Amino acid sequence: MTSRLGRLLLAAFVPLAIVASAAADTPSKCASAKIKATGKKASARAKCYGKAVAKGEPVSTECLDKASVKFGSAFSKAETKADCHAPTGDSGTIENKVDAFVDNVRDIVNSSAAGPNPCDSKKIQAAGKKAGNKAKCHAKAASKGVPVDSTCLAKAETKFSASISKAETAGPSCTHSGQTNTLESAVDAFINDANGELTSCGNGTIDPGEGCDGTNLGGVTCSPPAGASLPTCNPDCTLDCSSCPNGCQVTCEPIVASQPIPNTYQMIGIPGPKLCVTNSASRFAPCSTDAACGGPSGTCVQTPWVTADGFAFPFPTNISTTFTVSSATPAPSCEHPACITCGNPDAACVSIPGCGAPPDPPVAPCVRNTCCDTPGFVVPTFNVPIIGGLCGRVDQVACGVGVVNTSHPQTGDNEVTKVGDTSDPGDDCTYGTLDDPAAKPCSPTGAGADTKGKVVRTVGNTQPDAPGIQYRITTPEMATVWSDSQNPCPPGSTYDTGEMLVSQLVLNAEPTTAGATGAFADLNGDMCLRAGAGFSTALPNGPITVGPLPAAAIPYGGGNSIPVAAGPVFSGSAPLFDIGFIAITPNGSPTSVAPESCSCTPVPGCPE
């Protein structure tokens, strides 16, 4: 058994051995402030739970919210210093790490029991204090761009060991004893993880979201003739090609490492970060509590989620997207065409038998009863938590097309903007022509009571996308929501005869990792642009943009991504009528799957 003196000696010398091999980073006041705020929140949150365990009472939500608000404020202030190593807007990612760490400590100490137990209370708070003290050590090092001081770390270890020993010997009895080493490991793992993420830019390794790091340019060179010129790396880990007479030499990275670009790939939806919803004061900002989004209940929601009229509901994970790249486009564009197979789009929708089957027309009030019989885009049935609980599903109704851009450095411009007008332009989908129908009242029961209208789509915002593998793929789909005879909606539920259909919407969703914007606008000058709920309570017409963070490309070499989508939808039904939707649907790293043959010629339609 290791003596207390032995543990203290290990605490002093093991960090020294680790730090001695660490390279100095670029000084960063932003990273320093973020690391310090991370430690403070860990200490404050542990203190909230410690007080509750001491009294055997539920933890104070006011105490937790206060810690969260202070943390968010500190992160926002830090990012104004403009020398951040990690990407801006990462407060939610780090806060989730803090919360998971404190929950882990509580579980180690007493399996997260309520107490009362003063000893357990002191141990929880001691672990939080140790995290705060070690964070201060790393923050000081980050501000100077030097290795962390081993003496500072050892001092934090010594204080922590003394606190645990005192708590376990003072009585009354702790739930467990002899936990110093276990708790030390938990604290160190948390601090090392958070510190590594916040100081990744400057560590010499190209991490997700970075185009370079220090002298590591990821193999990018100047285009010939280059002479002795090389690109440079900016302090924020973005490539600077201005030193190259002819710009950087662009290469096409593989979509899956060591695999040819022409291939068939699959991405599976995964749980993503918690983000403030569209109707919150801090929409799309990372969060861990509703307080970080402005306070109203249900405004901090784990992705994937979708909002309509700003109302958010969880979207299912395990969404499967299978796409085929038939040929590679050479550099410098590296914009490879992608195809999502459909099979027969006129097949019966087996998931909605209550709508009838072709060749018979859809059973009212359904608007369609045909779907792809071999869809490349598959969404599991999911719960819609409104009106006591409803069922929802999304079915692909036609083949999909898009692009995957693997240029390094990134040259693509793949942001998608969709602007809609509720006025009916007629069958030719063009305003001001002879087939334009008579204008309807600009009201929900007038222009808003049908699925007509016009949506104009544009791609790009004149700026190259963020580093990484960017993609955007259009998927024609139909969303069906109904009240099922079984509630809540069980997996695999279908809309059956006799059940109540709430809505059925046909839309052209285009998830993109580069960012998306949606808006309503008066495209024909008749003073009527929207007749319904729109995008949100505060900004019904938009424009609302979901930009990089949360949108995120696949890192070069593979990894998770976050595609987003935005746009108007003319539902034609109460109570929302014309709505704006936002979707944030994280995906796991793409994998190569059995090759498929896929070709798609999009059929022009209206509204889009």
C-alpha positions as CSV (number, residue, x, y, z in Angstrom):
1,M,0.0,0.0,0.0
2,T,1.4,3.4,-1.0
3,S,2.0,5.6,2.0
4,R,0.7,9.2,2.2
5,L,4.3,10.5,1.8
6,G,4.7,8.3,-1.2
7,R,1.5,9.7,-2.8
8,L,2.8,13.2,-2.2
9,L,6.1,12.4,-3.8
10,L,4.4,10.9,-6.8
11,A,2.1,13.9,-7.0
12,A,5.2,16.1,-7.1
13,F,7.3,14.2,-9.6
14,V,4.9,12.5,-12.0
15,P,3.5,15.9,-13.3
16,L,7.1,17.1,-13.6
17,A,7.9,14.1,-15.9
18,I,4.8,14.8,-18.0
19,V,5.4,18.5,-18.3
20,A,9.1,18.2,-19.1
21,S,8.3,16.7,-22.5
22,A,5.5,19.2,-23.3
23,A,6.1,21.8,-26.0
24,A,5.4,25.5,-25.2
25,D,2.3,26.9,-26.9
26,T,1.6,30.3,-28.4
27,P,0.6,32.7,-25.5
28,S,-3.2,33.2,-25.4
29,K,-5.1,35.4,-22.9
30,C,-8.3,33.9,-24.3
31,A,-7.3,30.3,-23.7
32,S,-6.0,31.3,-20.2
33,A,-9.3,32.9,-19.3
34,K,-11.3,30.0,-20.6
35,I,-9.2,27.4,-18.6
36,K,-9.6,29.5,-15.5
37,A,-13.4,29.8,-16.0
38,T,-13.6,26.0,-16.5
39,G,-11.9,25.3,-13.2
40,K,-14.1,27.9,-11.4
41,K,-17.3,26.3,-12.7
42,A,-16.1,22.9,-11.7
43,S,-15.4,24.1,-8.2
44,A,-18.7,26.1,-8.0
45,R,-20.8,23.2,-9.2
46,A,-19.1,20.7,-6.9
47,K,-19.8,23.2,-4.0
48,C,-23.5,23.2,-4.9
49,Y,-23.7,19.5,-4.7
50,G,-21.5,19.4,-1.6
51,K,-23.8,21.7,0.3
52,A,-26.8,19.6,-0.8
53,V,-25.2,16.3,0.3
54,A,-24.3,17.8,3.7
55,K,-27.9,18.5,4.4
56,G,-29.5,15.6,2.5
57,E,-31.5,18.1,0.4
58,P,-32.0,18.4,-3.4
59,V,-29.3,20.5,-5.0
60,S,-30.2,24.2,-5.5
61,T,-31.0,24.9,-9.1
62,E,-30.3,28.6,-8.3
63,C,-26.8,27.6,-7.2
64,L,-26.2,25.6,-10.4
65,D,-27.7,28.2,-12.7
66,K,-25.5,30.9,-11.0
67,A,-22.4,28.9,-11.7
68,S,-23.5,28.3,-15.3
69,V,-24.2,32.0,-16.0
70,K,-20.8,33.1,-14.6
71,F,-19.1,30.5,-16.7
72,G,-20.9,31.6,-19.9
73,S,-20.1,35.2,-19.2
74,A,-16.5,34.5,-18.6
75,F,-16.2,32.5,-21.9
76,S,-17.9,35.3,-23.9
77,K,-15.5,37.9,-22.3
78,A,-12.5,35.7,-23.1
79,E,-13.4,35.4,-26.7
80,T,-13.2,39.2,-27.1
81,K,-9.5,38.9,-26.6
82,A,-9.2,37.5,-30.2
83,D,-6.2,35.2,-29.5
84,C,-8.2,32.0,-28.8
85,H,-6.6,28.7,-29.5
86,A,-9.8,26.7,-29.6
87,P,-12.7,27.8,-31.9
88,T,-15.0,30.4,-30.5
89,G,-18.4,29.3,-29.4
90,D,-17.1,26.2,-27.6
91,S,-18.6,27.1,-24.1
92,G,-21.2,24.4,-24.4
93,T,-18.7,21.7,-25.2
94,I,-16.5,22.6,-22.2
95,E,-19.5,23.1,-19.9
96,N,-20.7,19.6,-20.8
97,K,-17.3,18.3,-19.8
98,V,-17.5,20.1,-16.5
99,D,-21.0,18.8,-15.7
100,A,-19.9,15.2,-16.6
101,F,-16.8,15.6,-14.4
102,V,-18.8,16.7,-11.3
103,D,-21.4,13.9,-11.9
104,N,-18.5,11.4,-12.0
105,V,-17.1,12.7,-8.7
106,R,-20.5,12.4,-7.1
107,D,-20.8,8.8,-8.4
108,I,-17.3,7.9,-7.1
109,V,-17.9,9.4,-3.6
110,N,-21.4,8.1,-2.9
111,S,-23.1,6.9,-6.1
112,S,-24.7,10.3,-6.3
113,A,-26.8,9.7,-3.2
114,A,-28.6,12.6,-1.6
115,G,-27.0,12.3,1.9
116,P,-27.0,13.7,4.5
117,N,-23.3,13.0,4.9
118,P,-20.9,15.8,5.8
119,C,-17.8,13.7,5.0
120,D,-19.0,12.9,1.4
121,S,-19.9,16.6,1.1
122,K,-16.3,17.7,1.9
123,K,-14.8,15.2,-0.5
124,I,-17.0,16.3,-3.4
125,Q,-16.1,20.0,-2.7
126,A,-12.4,19.0,-2.3
127,A,-12.4,17.4,-5.8
128,G,-13.9,20.6,-7.2
129,K,-11.3,22.8,-5.5
130,K,-8.5,20.7,-6.9
131,A,-9.9,21.0,-10.4
132,G,-10.1,24.8,-9.9
133,N,-6.5,25.0,-8.5
134,K,-5.0,22.9,-11.3
135,A,-6.9,24.9,-13.9
136,K,-5.3,28.1,-12.5
137,C,-1.9,26.5,-13.0
138,H,-2.7,25.7,-16.7
139,A,-4.3,29.1,-17.2
140,K,-1.1,30.8,-16.1
141,A,0.9,28.7,-18.4
142,A,-1.4,29.4,-21.4
143,S,-1.2,33.1,-20.8
144,K,2.6,33.0,-21.2
145,G,2.8,30.2,-23.8
146,V,5.1,28.1,-21.5
147,P,4.8,24.6,-20.0
148,V,2.7,24.3,-16.9
149,D,4.6,24.8,-13.6
150,S,5.0,21.4,-11.9
151,T,5.4,23.1,-8.5
152,C,2.0,24.7,-8.9
153,L,0.4,21.3,-9.8
154,A,2.1,19.6,-6.9
155,K,0.8,22.2,-4.5
156,A,-2.7,21.5,-5.7
157,E,-2.2,17.8,-5.2
158,T,-0.9,18.3,-1.7
159,K,-3.9,20.4,-0.6
160,F,-6.3,17.9,-2.1
161,S,-4.7,14.9,-0.4
162,A,-4.8,16.7,3.0
163,S,-8.4,17.6,2.5
164,I,-9.5,14.1,1.7
165,S,-7.5,12.6,4.6
166,K,-9.0,15.1,7.0
167,A,-12.6,14.4,5.7
168,E,-12.2,10.6,6.0
169,T,-10.7,10.7,9.5
170,A,-12.9,13.4,11.1
171,G,-16.2,11.4,11.0
172,P,-19.0,10.7,10.8
173,S,-18.2,7.8,8.5
174,C,-17.9,8.5,4.7
175,T,-19.8,6.2,2.3
176,H,-16.3,5.1,1.1
177,S,-12.8,5.6,2.3
178,G,-9.3,5.5,0.7
179,Q,-10.5,7.3,-2.5
180,T,-7.7,9.8,-2.8
181,N,-6.1,8.2,-5.8
182,T,-9.4,7.5,-7.6
183,L,-10.6,11.0,-7.2
184,E,-7.1,12.4,-8.2
185,S,-7.3,10.4,-11.4
186,A,-10.8,11.8,-12.2
187,V,-9.7,15.4,-11.6
188,D,-6.5,15.0,-13.7
189,A,-8.4,13.3,-16.6
190,F,-10.9,16.1,-16.7
191,I,-8.4,18.9,-16.5
192,N,-6.1,17.4,-19.1
193,D,-9.1,16.9,-21.4
194,A,-10.4,20.4,-21.1
195,N,-7.0,22.0,-21.2
196,G,-6.1,20.0,-24.3
197,E,-9.2,21.1,-26.1
198,L,-8.8,24.8,-25.2
199,T,-5.1,24.9,-26.1
200,S,-5.2,22.6,-29.1
201,C,-4.2,25.5,-31.5
202,G,-0.5,25.9,-30.8
203,N,0.2,22.3,-29.9
204,G,1.7,21.5,-33.3
205,T,-1.1,19.0,-34.1
206,I,-3.8,19.8,-36.6
207,D,-7.0,19.2,-34.6
208,P,-10.6,19.3,-35.9
209,G,-11.5,22.7,-37.2
210,E,-7.8,23.7,-37.8
211,G,-6.2,24.2,-41.1
212,C,-2.6,24.1,-39.7
213,D,-0.8,24.4,-36.3
214,G,2.4,26.3,-35.9
215,T,4.9,24.9,-38.4
216,N,2.6,21.9,-39.1
217,L,1.0,22.8,-42.4
218,G,-0.6,19.5,-43.0
219,G,1.3,18.9,-46.1
220,V,0.0,22.0,-47.9
221,T,2.6,23.8,-50.0
222,C,2.7,26.7,-52.4
223,S,1.6,26.2,-56.0
224,P,4.4,26.1,-58.5
225,P,6.5,28.0,-59.3
226,A,7.0,28.6,-55.6
227,G,10.7,28.9,-55.2
228,A,11.5,28.8,-51.5
229,S,8.1,30.1,-50.5
230,L,5.9,28.2,-48.0
231,P,2.4,29.0,-46.6
232,T,2.3,30.3,-43.1
233,C,0.0,29.5,-40.2
234,N,-2.0,32.2,-38.5
235,P,-2.2,32.3,-34.7
236,D,-5.8,31.0,-34.9
237,C,-4.5,27.9,-36.8
238,T,-5.9,29.0,-40.2
239,L,-3.7,28.8,-43.3
240,D,-2.3,32.0,-44.8
241,C,-1.4,31.6,-48.5
242,S,-0.4,35.2,-49.0
243,S,3.3,34.3,-48.9
244,C,2.9,32.1,-51.9
245,P,3.3,33.9,-55.3
246,N,0.6,31.7,-56.9
247,G,-1.4,30.7,-53.8
248,C,-1.4,27.4,-52.0
249,Q,-1.3,24.0,-53.8
250,V,-4.7,22.5,-53.3
251,T,-5.0,18.8,-52.8
252,C,-8.1,16.6,-52.7
253,E,-8.3,14.7,-49.4
254,P,-10.0,11.3,-49.2
255,I,-13.5,11.2,-47.7
256,V,-12.4,8.1,-45.7
257,A,-8.7,7.7,-45.0
258,S,-6.9,5.4,-47.5
259,Q,-10.0,4.9,-49.6
260,P,-10.5,6.2,-53.2
261,I,-12.9,9.1,-53.4
262,P,-15.3,7.4,-55.9
263,N,-17.1,5.2,-53.5
264,T,-20.3,4.6,-51.6
265,Y,-20.5,6.0,-48.0
266,Q,-22.7,6.0,-45.0
267,M,-23.1,8.4,-42.1
268,I,-25.2,7.6,-39.0
269,G,-26.8,10.2,-36.9
270,I,-25.4,10.6,-33.4
271,P,-26.2,12.6,-30.2
272,G,-24.6,16.0,-30.5
273,P,-23.9,19.0,-28.3
274,K,-26.6,20.8,-26.3
275,L,-27.6,24.0,-28.1
276,C,-30.0,26.8,-27.4
277,V,-33.1,26.5,-29.6
278,T,-34.3,29.0,-32.3
279,N,-36.8,30.7,-29.9
280,S,-34.2,31.4,-27.2
281,A,-32.3,34.6,-26.4
282,S,-29.0,32.9,-27.4
283,R,-30.1,30.8,-30.3
284,F,-27.7,28.0,-31.4
285,A,-25.2,28.8,-28.6
286,P,-23.7,25.9,-26.7
287,C,-25.4,25.3,-23.4
288,S,-25.8,22.9,-20.5
289,T,-28.8,24.5,-18.8
290,D,-31.8,26.6,-19.8
291,A,-30.3,29.5,-17.9
292,A,-27.5,29.8,-20.5
293,C,-30.2,30.3,-23.2
294,G,-32.0,33.0,-21.3
295,G,-34.0,31.0,-18.8
296,P,-37.3,29.6,-20.3
297,S,-37.7,25.9,-19.7
298,G,-36.8,23.6,-22.7
299,T,-34.6,26.1,-24.5
300,C,-31.3,24.1,-24.0
301,V,-31.8,20.9,-26.0
302,Q,-29.4,18.1,-27.0
303,T,-29.0,17.8,-30.7
304,P,-30.3,16.4,-33.0
305,W,-33.3,18.7,-32.9
306,V,-35.7,20.5,-35.3
307,T,-37.6,23.7,-34.7
308,A,-40.7,24.9,-36.5
309,D,-42.0,28.4,-35.4
310,G,-39.1,28.2,-33.0
311,F,-40.7,25.3,-31.1
312,A,-38.0,22.6,-30.7
313,F,-38.6,18.9,-30.6
314,P,-35.9,16.2,-30.4
315,F,-35.1,14.5,-33.7
316,P,-34.0,10.8,-33.7
317,T,-30.5,9.6,-33.7
318,N,-29.4,6.7,-36.0
319,I,-30.6,8.6,-39.1
320,S,-28.9,6.8,-41.9
321,T,-27.5,8.7,-45.0
322,T,-26.0,6.6,-47.7
323,F,-24.5,8.5,-50.7
324,T,-22.4,7.6,-53.7
325,V,-19.6,9.6,-55.3
326,S,-19.3,8.2,-58.8
327,S,-16.3,10.3,-59.9
328,A,-13.8,12.6,-58.3
329,T,-13.4,16.2,-59.4
330,P,-9.8,17.3,-59.5
331,A,-8.2,20.1,-57.6
332,P,-8.5,23.0,-57.0
333,S,-12.3,22.6,-56.6
334,C,-12.3,19.0,-55.3
335,E,-16.1,19.3,-55.3
336,H,-17.3,15.7,-55.9
337,P,-20.9,15.0,-57.0
338,A,-22.9,13.0,-54.6
339,C,-26.1,11.0,-55.2
340,I,-28.6,9.5,-52.7
341,T,-30.5,6.6,-54.2
342,C,-34.3,6.3,-54.1
343,G,-35.2,3.3,-56.2
344,N,-38.9,3.6,-57.3
345,P,-40.3,7.0,-56.1
346,D,-43.8,5.8,-57.1
347,A,-43.9,2.9,-54.7
348,A,-46.5,2.7,-51.9
349,C,-45.3,4.3,-48.6
350,V,-45.4,1.3,-46.4
351,S,-45.0,3.5,-43.3
352,I,-48.2,5.4,-43.8
353,P,-50.8,2.8,-44.9
354,G,-53.6,5.1,-43.7
355,C,-52.9,7.3,-46.7
356,G,-53.8,4.6,-49.1
357,A,-51.8,3.0,-51.8
358,P,-51.1,3.9,-55.5
359,P,-52.6,3.8,-58.1
360,D,-55.4,5.2,-55.9
361,P,-55.0,8.8,-54.9
362,P,-54.0,9.7,-51.3
363,V,-56.8,9.3,-48.8
364,A,-57.7,12.8,-47.5
365,P,-56.2,14.6,-45.7
366,C,-53.0,13.0,-46.9
367,V,-51.2,14.9,-49.7
368,R,-49.1,11.9,-50.9
369,N,-49.0,8.1,-50.6
370,T,-45.9,7.3,-52.6
371,C,-42.3,7.1,-51.4
372,C,-38.9,5.7,-52.4
373,D,-38.8,1.9,-52.0
374,T,-35.0,1.8,-51.5
375,P,-34.2,5.1,-49.9
376,G,-30.7,6.2,-49.1
377,F,-32.0,8.5,-46.4
378,V,-33.7,6.7,-43.6
379,V,-35.2,8.4,-40.5
380,P,-36.6,6.2,-37.6
381,T,-40.1,7.0,-36.3
382,F,-39.9,9.5,-33.5
383,N,-42.0,11.2,-30.8
384,V,-43.3,14.7,-31.2
385,P,-43.9,16.0,-27.7
386,I,-46.9,18.3,-28.3
387,I,-50.6,17.9,-27.9
388,G,-50.1,15.1,-25.4
389,G,-47.6,13.3,-27.7
390,L,-47.6,12.5,-31.4
391,C,-45.8,10.3,-33.8
392,G,-43.5,11.7,-36.6
393,R,-41.6,10.2,-39.4
394,V,-39.7,11.4,-42.5
395,D,-39.8,9.5,-45.8
396,Q,-37.6,10.1,-48.9
397,V,-39.8,10.8,-51.9
398,A,-37.2,11.2,-54.7
399,C,-33.5,10.8,-55.3
400,G,-31.1,13.3,-53.9
401,V,-28.0,15.1,-55.2
402,G,-25.3,17.2,-53.7
403,V,-21.5,17.6,-53.4
404,V,-18.8,16.6,-51.0
405,N,-15.9,19.1,-51.1
406,T,-12.5,17.7,-49.9
407,S,-10.2,20.5,-50.9
408,H,-7.2,21.2,-48.6
409,P,-7.0,24.1,-48.0
410,Q,-10.7,24.4,-48.3
411,T,-11.8,26.3,-51.5
412,G,-15.5,25.5,-51.4
413,D,-18.4,27.8,-50.7
414,N,-21.3,25.6,-49.6
415,E,-23.5,27.7,-47.4
416,V,-27.2,27.3,-48.5
417,T,-29.7,30.2,-48.3
418,K,-33.4,29.7,-48.9
419,V,-35.8,32.7,-49.2
420,G,-39.6,32.1,-49.6
421,D,-42.7,34.0,-50.6
422,T,-46.2,32.6,-49.8
423,S,-47.8,34.1,-52.9
424,D,-48.7,31.5,-55.6
425,P,-46.6,32.1,-58.8
426,G,-48.6,29.6,-60.9
427,D,-47.4,26.4,-62.5
428,D,-44.3,28.0,-64.1
429,C,-43.1,29.0,-60.6
430,T,-42.4,32.5,-62.0
431,Y,-44.0,35.7,-60.8
432,G,-45.4,38.2,-63.3
433,T,-46.4,35.7,-66.0
434,L,-49.9,35.0,-67.4
435,D,-50.5,31.9,-65.3
436,D,-50.2,33.8,-62.0
437,P,-53.5,33.1,-60.1
438,A,-55.6,35.9,-58.5
439,A,-54.0,37.2,-55.3
440,K,-55.4,35.8,-52.1
441,P,-55.8,37.7,-48.8
442,C,-52.4,37.8,-46.9
443,S,-53.8,35.8,-44.0
444,P,-53.6,32.2,-42.7
445,T,-56.9,31.3,-44.3
446,G,-55.9,33.1,-47.6
447,A,-52.4,32.8,-48.9
448,G,-51.3,30.7,-45.9
449,A,-54.0,28.0,-46.5
450,D,-52.2,26.2,-49.3
451,T,-48.8,24.7,-50.1
452,K,-48.2,27.1,-53.0
453,G,-45.5,29.8,-53.0
454,K,-42.0,30.2,-54.2
455,V,-38.6,29.4,-52.6
456,V,-35.4,30.8,-54.1
457,R,-32.2,28.9,-53.2
458,T,-28.7,30.2,-53.5
459,V,-25.4,28.5,-52.6
460,G,-22.4,30.3,-51.2
461,N,-21.7,33.5,-49.2
462,T,-18.5,34.6,-51.2
463,Q,-16.2,33.2,-48.4
464,P,-14.3,29.9,-48.5
465,D,-15.7,27.4,-46.0
466,A,-14.0,26.4,-42.8
467,P,-11.2,23.7,-43.0
468,G,-12.3,20.1,-43.3
469,I,-14.5,18.0,-45.6
470,Q,-17.7,20.0,-46.4
471,Y,-20.9,18.5,-47.8
472,R,-24.4,19.6,-48.8
473,I,-27.0,17.1,-50.1
474,T,-30.5,17.8,-51.1
475,T,-33.0,15.2,-50.1
476,P,-36.7,15.5,-51.2
477,E,-38.7,14.2,-48.4
478,M,-42.2,14.1,-46.8
479,A,-42.7,14.7,-43.1
480,T,-45.9,13.0,-41.6
481,V,-47.1,13.7,-38.1
482,W,-50.1,11.8,-36.6
483,S,-51.8,10.8,-33.4
484,D,-51.1,7.2,-32.9
485,S,-53.4,4.7,-31.1
486,Q,-50.3,3.9,-29.0
487,N,-48.9,6.7,-27.0
488,P,-46.1,7.5,-26.6
489,C,-45.1,6.6,-30.1
490,P,-43.4,3.1,-30.1
491,P,-40.5,2.5,-32.4
492,G,-41.5,1.4,-35.9
493,S,-45.0,2.9,-35.6
494,T,-47.0,3.5,-38.8
495,Y,-49.8,5.9,-39.6
496,D,-52.8,3.5,-39.9
497,T,-56.4,3.9,-41.0
498,G,-58.5,5.4,-38.3
499,E,-55.7,7.4,-36.7
500,M,-55.7,11.2,-36.8
501,L,-53.3,12.9,-39.3
502,V,-52.0,16.2,-37.9
503,S,-49.9,17.3,-40.9
504,Q,-48.1,16.1,-44.0
505,L,-45.4,18.3,-45.5
506,V,-43.4,17.8,-48.6
507,L,-40.1,19.7,-48.6
508,N,-36.6,19.8,-50.1
509,A,-34.2,19.7,-47.2
510,E,-30.6,20.5,-47.9
511,P,-28.4,19.8,-44.9
512,T,-25.0,21.4,-45.2
513,T,-21.9,21.5,-43.0
514,A,-21.0,25.0,-44.1
515,G,-24.0,26.8,-42.6
516,A,-27.6,27.6,-43.6
517,T,-29.9,30.7,-43.8
518,G,-33.7,30.8,-44.1
519,A,-36.0,33.8,-44.6
520,F,-39.3,35.0,-45.9
521,A,-39.3,38.0,-48.3
522,D,-41.7,39.7,-50.7
523,L,-40.4,38.4,-54.0
524,N,-43.2,39.7,-56.2
525,G,-43.9,43.1,-54.7
526,D,-47.5,42.4,-53.5
527,M,-46.7,43.2,-49.9
528,C,-47.4,39.6,-48.8
529,L,-44.4,37.5,-47.9
530,R,-45.7,35.2,-45.1
531,A,-49.1,34.1,-43.8
532,G,-48.3,32.1,-40.7
533,A,-46.0,31.5,-37.8
534,G,-42.6,31.9,-39.5
535,F,-39.2,31.1,-38.0
536,S,-39.6,32.4,-34.4
537,T,-41.6,34.6,-32.1
538,A,-39.0,37.4,-32.2
539,L,-38.0,37.1,-35.8
540,P,-40.8,35.4,-37.8
541,N,-39.5,36.5,-41.2
542,G,-35.9,35.9,-40.5
543,P,-33.3,35.9,-41.8
544,I,-32.0,33.3,-39.4
545,T,-28.6,31.9,-40.0
546,V,-27.1,28.7,-38.5
547,G,-23.4,29.3,-39.1
548,P,-20.2,27.5,-38.4
549,L,-20.4,26.4,-34.8
550,P,-22.7,24.7,-34.6
551,A,-22.3,23.7,-38.3
552,A,-19.1,21.7,-38.6
553,A,-17.2,19.9,-41.4
554,I,-15.7,16.4,-41.2
555,P,-12.1,16.8,-40.0
556,Y,-9.5,15.9,-42.6
557,G,-8.7,12.3,-41.9
558,G,-12.2,11.5,-40.6
559,G,-14.4,12.3,-37.6
560,N,-17.9,13.6,-36.7
561,S,-19.7,16.4,-38.5
562,I,-22.7,18.6,-37.9
563,P,-24.9,19.5,-40.9
564,V,-27.6,22.1,-40.5
565,A,-30.6,23.1,-42.6
566,A,-33.0,26.1,-42.7
567,G,-35.8,27.3,-44.9
568,P,-39.5,28.2,-45.3
569,V,-42.2,25.6,-45.6
570,F,-45.8,26.3,-46.8
571,S,-47.7,23.8,-44.7
572,G,-51.2,25.0,-45.7
573,S,-52.6,23.8,-42.4
574,A,-53.5,25.1,-38.9
575,P,-52.2,26.3,-36.5
576,L,-48.8,27.3,-38.0
577,F,-49.5,27.6,-41.8
578,D,-46.3,29.2,-43.3
579,I,-43.4,28.1,-41.0
580,G,-39.7,28.4,-41.0
581,F,-37.8,25.3,-40.0
582,I,-34.3,24.8,-38.6
583,A,-32.6,21.4,-38.3
584,I,-29.3,20.4,-36.6
585,T,-28.5,16.8,-37.1
586,P,-25.0,15.6,-36.1
587,N,-23.4,12.6,-38.0
588,G,-20.7,10.2,-37.0
589,S,-17.6,9.7,-39.1
590,P,-18.4,8.4,-42.7
591,T,-17.6,4.8,-43.5
592,S,-17.2,3.0,-46.8
593,V,-20.0,0.5,-47.5
594,A,-20.9,-1.8,-50.3
595,P,-20.7,0.0,-53.7
596,E,-24.0,1.2,-55.2
597,S,-24.9,2.5,-58.6
598,C,-26.7,5.8,-58.2
599,S,-27.8,8.4,-60.7
600,C,-30.2,11.2,-60.1
601,T,-31.8,13.9,-62.3
602,P,-33.7,16.3,-60.1
603,V,-37.2,17.1,-61.2
604,P,-37.9,20.9,-61.1
605,G,-40.8,21.7,-58.8
606,C,-42.5,24.6,-57.1
607,P,-42.3,26.1,-54.5
608,E,-38.6,25.1,-55.0
